[in-house]
């Protein structure tokens, strides 16, 4: 399995559930999304064995391309899962940007294609297509980009996009993998045709199994196979009691006024996945453990991924195994705060999964193996 972490570029980080752009303040203990702090998270994630770090996209956060380009020199192996919206950049320019990032970073780019936010946010960027139109355009966009990366000269006239004799002088090596999520029928078609990894938010395993089966069938109709990933938060501690106490602390830091305001805004979302998240928490503080060790409290005041794996390191590993049994091979994780959370998962859960034969550190053994105190190597 592969595990990825998250870079909190949405204004910063802190010890409470932050808003993701939905109007909840970070508080006095917040940590700004500075290059030094994000660099700490990136270096820690790399050391601990995370494969990549997701950087979000939207009007509420720093630009993902620029942020990760600034962070890349601060780490050596960590890849960057850069979220971007295909309707806001020409496909030829995006293909060139990705090739440049890939070649100058030493092959450390992954792409998280986000078809679009809410229509009102897209209009602020000058994009006036409706949701179905955005998915149609995304399919055209990825068709052009894939052909350019393959070294073709592309002339294309679609319903939404048009290029004439487009080529790249420098091809990406390797070709960046495309991560893609979406729960609507239109999203499923694009994912099956173009994605390398289909991402879904942390619904209970039975719901995730149905989604995996749906996308797998659509991909098979096209002669393709995909991998599947889960985007979810995590609260893991040495004991179950400590983990749930932390979940209770986070919940206590959320006001009823914030819940009501954020929920009202999220109910207007066009996203099927977002509506699924809202159905899990129902806007209520009660009964938030929706599956053993799966907690829906984050989604009370955060759009997007709204659930967390909660429990002891062994319990969280058990739930990850349950997701693995329904087809999940990769997890994109985050916590509050992200720096400490990376260590709690990386030093708590990853060793459990390693003992079970489900994970190995992606770096050469000599670069991350600890030296027992008192050994000859330590003495030298």
Secondary structure by P-SEA (a helix, b strand, c coil): cbbbbbbcccccccccccccccccccccccccccaaaaaaaaaaaaaacccbbbbbbccccccaaaaaaaacccccccccbbbbbcccccaaaaaaaaaaaaaaacccccccccccccaaaaaaacccccaaaaaaaaaaaaaaaaaaaaccbbbbbccccccccccccccccccbbbbbbbccaaaaaaaaccccbbbbccccaaaaaaaaaaaaaaaaaacbbbbbbbbbbbbbcccaaaaaaaaaaaaaaccaaaaaaaaaaaaacccaaaaaaaaaccccccccccccccccccccccccccccccccaaaaaaaaaaaaaaccccccccccaaaaaaaaaaaccaaaaaaacccccccccccccccccccccccc
